[in-house]
Amino acid sequence: MLTKGDDYPIHQTPEPIAYSGTDRNFYDRYFFNGYSQDGELFFAMALGVYPHLNVMDASFCVVYDGIQHNLHASRILPMERLDTQVGPIGLEVLEPLQCLRIFCEPTNASSQNIKADLRFDQRCSPVEEPRFTRRVGSRLMMDVTRMTQNGCFQGSLELKGKTFDIQPDRFLGTRDRSWGIRPVGERDNQPNPYAEEPQFYWLWAPLNFADYCTFYHLNSDAAGVPWNTSALMIDSESDSSITMLESHSRLDFISGTRHARNAHIHMTDSKRQDYDIELRPIYNFYMKGLGYGHPTWAHGRYHGSLETEYEEYDMQRENPSAPENLHVQALCKATLSGPGIERQGIGVLEQLIFGKHQPSGFTDILDLAP
């Protein structure tokens, strides 16, 4: 089947663009977050393409005044990946690797609560993270490339009739692109006899300072041994970067949860100079609003030709220890210190921690911090 993508020089296999190898779990995904520097307003958008499931889905979320507002949408893909709009939610690539537009245009009653037309502009060049490859027993669970980029936003956002003027000197954020193989759609009911008990430890901290962008992520196993990690710092004025030789992190957990009360990241560059980042969470954004672990709107689920739904979470009433609430992005105030550097900034600390993790004191699939 020929599609619009076939007229561009982007083929990676001898097949038309509509086909992505043979693994049904192949996906291609966009993610954005944005926030005011005072933390009053947070928004996030994601759009996923699942070629073998023939589904495209998207979500747009806004956090304001203690309420998380989520708009979900899903449609049949018809194997055309370049039509990046799902009902009211969509995006445009205005200038590759530099500038993109995300929008939410109400199309029915369920999508009237959120309206947005926002442009993301780079603050630094995108970062290609180390390739994520992970097996669970005999099965390939993850084989993913990720690209992360910090930027600023401008445009307008309306929430239930209240309009916010989004200006780049006040609204910063991060986008990422990821593609490859990870579990999507309905779960495979057949057990894998060689699989170990479920375990995943994930931290991701893209941060914005006045003249620097910093990036840190960590995947580690149950013993705390990293299987994918990196850290770097980019001068947002010169776009020059420092890739760190070593990095590690420490979380202090909120009692009765697996969420950070605060966090510390330590980095060492090739000259053996040390950098430290202190993170102080303001509030948690629940990633299920973007479909991660959502009981109904999980990624790649089939909802028919087109379906939308709006929902709200009172963030004070959400149970932080519920399995679907483990995955969060904590909007954080950040302090960066290093040789001749002392900066205050803001960003997110994404956390998804389940199963055992010896350094954190977790000894079961879902025991909680004392």
N, C-alpha and C positions, 0 to 999 in steps of 0.2 A: 504493500500500500504506500503510495507516494503522498507526502504531506508538504507543508510550506518549508519545513526545515531542509528538505532535500534540495532546495535551490540555493543553499548556503554551503560553503566549504567547511562543514563541521562534522563530517562522518568519521566514526571511529571503528566501524566494522564494514564488511562488504554489503551489509543489508541496508535497506532504507532506514531513515531516522526513527520511524515508528516502532522499530524493534530494538530492544536493549538487551542483547544477549539472550540467555535462557532462564535466568533466575527470576521467579515470580516476585521476589522481594525487591527488585530494583526500584529505586525512587530517585527523584530530583526535586530539591526543595529550596525555597527562599525563606528567610527569617529576618525580621526587623524588630528592634525595640527603640523607643525614644522616651525622653524624660526631661522635665524642666529641672533646672539646676537646683531649685529649692525642694524638689521632690514632690511638689503638689500634684503633678499630673504625670502619669505613665501610660504609654500605649505600646501595643505590639501587634504585629501582623505576620502571618505565615501563609505560604501557598505551596502545596505539594502535588507532584505529578507521579503517577504510578502506572507506567505504560502497560505492563502485563495484566494489571487489574482493570485497565481502561477507565480509571477514575482520576479526577482532579478535585482537590478540596482546599479550602482556605478558611482562615479565621481572622477576625479583627477584634482586639480587646482594648479596653480603656479602664484604668484605675483612677478613681477620683473620690475624695471624701469618704474613704473607707469601703467603697463598693467596687467590685470588679465586674465590669460589663463585658459580655462575650457575644459575638455574632459569628455563627458557624454557617458554612455553605459547602455543598458537595454537588458534583454533576458528573455525568458520563463524559469521558475524555474525547470520544470518537477518534482516538489515536492522533489528534492534532495538538502537539505540545506548545506551539507558538501562540495560541490563543489563551493568554494568561489572565483570564477573568473567570471567576466562579460566581454567578449571580451578581450580587452587589459588590463583591470584593475583587480587586485586581491590581496589577502592576504593569509598568512599562519600563523597559531599559532605555533611558534617554541617551546615555553615553557609557558604554561598557566599562566596568571597573571604576567608574567615577560618580555617576549620577543616575538615580532611578526615581520613578514616581510610584507611590502607592496610593490607593484610593478606596473609598467605600461610598457607593452611590445607591441610596435606598431604592429598592425595586418592588417591595411589598410591605405589608404591615410589620412583619417580623424583623425587617431591616431598617425601620424608621428611626430607631433610637441613636444610631451612630452614623455620622456623615464625616467624611475626611477627604482631603486632597492635599497630599504632602509630598515634598521633594526631598530626597536624601542626597546630600553632597558629601564627598569624601573629605576627611581631615588628614588621611594618610593613605598610602597605597595598601591594597589588600594583602593579607598574610595567608600563605598556604601552610596549613598545619600539617604535621607529619601524618602519613597515611594511617588510618585506623583499620587494623585487621585483627579480628578476634574470633576464635573458634570456641564453641561450646560442645564438648565431647567430639563427636565425629562430624558435626555440622558447622558450616560457616555462618556465624551469627552476624558479623559486621565486616564489611570491606568498603570503606568510605573515604572520600576526599572531602575536606572542608576548607573553605575560604572565609576569612573574617576580616572585617573592615570597620573602623570607627568613622563617624561622620556627624553632621548636624542636619537639622530639619527646618524647613520653612513651608508655610501654607496655612491651612485652616482645618480645625477639627470642631465638630459640633456633637455634643452629648445631651440628648433629651432636651433640646432647645437652647442649651447653654453653649455659646461659641467661644473658642479659645484661639487666639492669634498666635500661631507658631512661628517664632523667629529664630534664626540660626545662632544668635548670640545668647539665647536662653535655653534652647532645646538641642541636646546632644543625644547620641545613641550609637548603636552598633547594628550591622547587618551581617548575616552569614549566608553562604551558599554551601550546600552539601549534596552529594550525589553518590550513588553506589548501592550497596546491599545492606539492609537491616530489616528487622521484622516489621511488616506492614500488613494491613487488612486483617482478616480473620486468622486466629491462631491455628497452628497445626496441632490436631488432637492426638496424633500418634507420639508416644513418649520416645525420647532418645536415651537408650540404656547406658550410654557412656557419658551423658551430661552430668556435670557436677551440680550441686544445689545452687539455686539462683544467687548471683552476686554481681553487683555493679557499683563502683565508686567513681563518681564523675564530678569534677569542679571545673568551672569555666568563668574567668574573670576578665572581660574586656573593660578597660577603665579609661576615662577621659580626664585629662588635666589641661590647664590653660595652653601649654606648649608641648605636651607629651601625650602619647597614647601608649598604654601598656597592655600586654596580653599574657595570660597565663591559663593553662589548662592541665588537668591531671586525670588520667584513668589509672587506677591501681587495683591489684587483686586483693584477696582476703587477708593476705599477710602484710599488705601495705606496699608491695613492690610495684613500682610504676610499670605499666605496659605501653603507655603513650603519654607523653608530657612535653611541654615546651614553654618557654617564657622569652619575651623580648620587649624592648622599649623603642618607640619611634619618636623622633623629633618631628612634630607636626608642621614646623616651619620649613625645615630643610628636607624632610622625608627620609632622613638618614636613620638607620636602625642599628640597634645593638642586640644581637642574639645572645641570650644568657647561656653560660657554660653549665651552670647548675641552678636548680630551683627546688624549693619545697614549701609546704604550707602547713598551717596548724589551725584547726577550728575549735572553738569553745562552743559547746552545744547548749541550746535552750533545754532545760529539764523537761522530760516527757516527750521529746521530739527527736528528729534527726536533722534539724535545721540549725544553722549557725547563729549564735548570739553575737559573735564577732569572729574575725579571721585575721591571720597574719601570713603574708607571703614574703619569703626571703629569696633573693636572686643574686647570683654572682656572675660577673662578666668574665671575658677571656683574660682581662688584666688583673683578675682577682679582686676587683672592686665590688663592694657589697651594696645592695639596694634592698630597702624594706618597704612593704606596703601594709598599712593597717586598714581594715575594712570594718565599718560600723553600720549594720543594716538599719534601714528606715522602716521598711515593711517588705513582705513577701508577695510577689506576683505568682499566682498558681498557674503552672504551665499547662494544666488540663484545659484551660481556656483556649489554648491553641491546639488542642487535640491530643496532647501527650498524656496517655493513660486515661483519657476520658471514657466513661462507660458507654457512651453512645457515639461520640464524634472522634473516636480514635482514628489515626491516620490510615487512609486507604479504604475505609469501610464503604460499602455500597449503599447509597441512599436513593437510588433511582435517577431519573433524567436530570432533576434539579430539586434540591431541598435546602431550606434555610431554617435556622432556629436562633432565637435570642434568649439569653439567660443572664442572671445576676447572682453574684456571691456577696454576702455580707462577710467581709474578711475577718471580723471579730468572732463570727459564729462558725467558721470553717474549722473542722477538726484537723490540726496539723499532723496528727499521727495516723490519719487514715491513709491507706496505701495509695489512693489516687492523688493525695496531697503531698507525697514525698518530693515530687519534682517541682522545684520553685526557682525563680530568679529573685534574689534579694536585692532590691535597690539600695545601694550603699553609699555613704560618704566615705571618701578614701583619702589617706595621707601617704604621699610618696616621699621617701628620703633616700639620699645617696650622696655621692661625692659632689659637693657644691650644689645640691638640689634639695629643696624642701617645698613641696607643692600640696595643695588641697584640691581634690577633685571629686568625681562622682562616676558611678558605673554599676554594674551588676555582678553578683556572685551567684552563678547558677549551681544548683546542688541536686544531684540525684544519687541517693545512697540507700541501697538495700542489700540485704545479706550480711555476711560476716565482714568485719574490717578491724583487724587486731589493733592498729594504732588508735582507733577511735573508741575501743572498748566494746564494740558490737560483736556478740558471739552467736547470734541467731539471725534468721531472715528479717525479723522486724522487731527486735528489742530496741528500747528507747534509752536516751541519755538519762542518767539518774538526776 
